[in-house]
Every structure is written in structure tokens, then in C-alpha cells.
Amino acid sequence: MAAVRLSGRSKAHRGRPVVYVYSHAYDIRNRIHHDASYAMLPLFGAEAFLGERLYTYPTRAGTLRAWHNAVAISIYSLFAVNTVTGAWNLWEGRKDPNGRTLRFVHGLLMLAADSLFVATAASTPDSRTLAGLKTFENQKRAHLDLAVASISTAMTGYVIMLFRH
């Protein structure tokens, strides 16, 4: 059964609510999107903890790096799922004026966070080569700055949708 949502009043029909019918697939994608979003905060917390330990104690990297990479892959996977489901639902609901601006701002912030996460992954410091060791501290700082920017952007988009009603 498709979801029916009442929106604000249309210009053509003053005083009459406009009904938008969403597909059943929209509801399934929406549930996946919301459920996956609950994993975001614990993953960010774990990544921040592990990244801080790596940043502070780079000589003890061993297992910490493996865990940091595993959590990063989980975050990328989560964002891939939420980008697909969110963008698809944003497209399906593009004509529904109810909360449209908020949805588009959320979508743009999350796409920006996606880009920043890719930049963060690309900026991983390299301490395994002589050239990498020479610039390790600068690479480490750039990686941290991009990580903070990506998480901050994602959190802003996340919080916007928490308080949408």
C-alpha cells in the first residue's frame, strides 16, 4: 500500500490540502535510510576514538590502523546505502512542497559529506616511505582536518532531519 501524505495548500486550490502519494518502494527505502542512519553516531564515535589514538601514538599503529580502516569502510558503506536510498527518495518526493527545502538542504549537506569522506580517505598519511616520513606530520594534520570537516558536515545534515517536524 502506498503512503499518502497531506501537504500544504496549493496555489490553485486555496483552502484544500494537496495529497501526494508515495510508492511502496519509497517507504521501504525510507525505512532502510532511517535504520542505517542510527549506525552513524556510534561509527563516528569509534572512528574518532581510533583516529585520536593513531594521531597521538603513531608508533603503536599496528592493530589500531586495522580497526580504524574497518570502521572507515563501515562508514563508507553506510554512506553509500544512505546516498542511494536518500537520493532516490529525494527524486521521488521532489514535487511534494511539504518540507522540500529542508530535504534538499539535508541532501546537499550529505552529498558534501560524501565528497569530504572521499577526500579524507585520499589524504591518508603515508609513513612507510622516506618521502612519506618527511611530510607525515603535515599529511596527518590534513587528514584530521578533512575528517573533522566531513563528520561535522554529516552531523549538521543529520541533526537538520531530526528536528524537521
C-alpha positions, 0 to 999 in steps of 0.5 A, a space after each residue: 500500500 502506498 503512503 499518502 501524505 497531506 501537504 500544504 495548500 496549493 496555489 490553485 486550490 486555496 483552502 484544500 490540502 494537496 495529497 501526494 502519494 508515495 510508492 511502496 518502494 519509497 517507504 521501504 527505502 525510507 525505512 532502510 535510510 532511517 535504520 542505517 542512519 542510527 549506525 552513524 553516531 556510534 561509527 563516528 564515535 569509534 572512528 574518532 576514538 581510533 583516529 585520536 589514538 593513531 594521531 597521538 601514538 603513531 608508533 603503536 599503529 599496528 592493530 589500531 590502523 586495522 580497526 580504524 580502516 574497518 570502521 572507515 569502510 563501515 562508514 563508507 558503506 553506510 554512506 553509500 546505502 544512505 546516498 542511494 536510498 536518500 537520493 532516490 527518495 529525494 527524486 521521488 518526493 521532489 514535487 511534494 512542497 511539504 518540507 522540500 527545502 529542508 530535504 534538499 538542504 539535508 541532501 546537499 549537506 550529505 552529498 558534501 559529506 560524501 565528497 569530504 569522506 572521499 577526500 579524507 580517505 585520499 589524504 591518508 598519511 603515508 609513513 612507510 616511505 622516506 618521502 612519506 616520513 618527511 611530510 607525515 606530520 603535515 599529511 596527518 594534520 590534513 587528514 584530521 582536518 578533512 575528517 573533522 570537516 566531513 563528520 561535522 558536515 554529516 552531523 549538521 545534515 543529520 541533526 537538520 532531519 531530526 528536528 524537521 517536524 
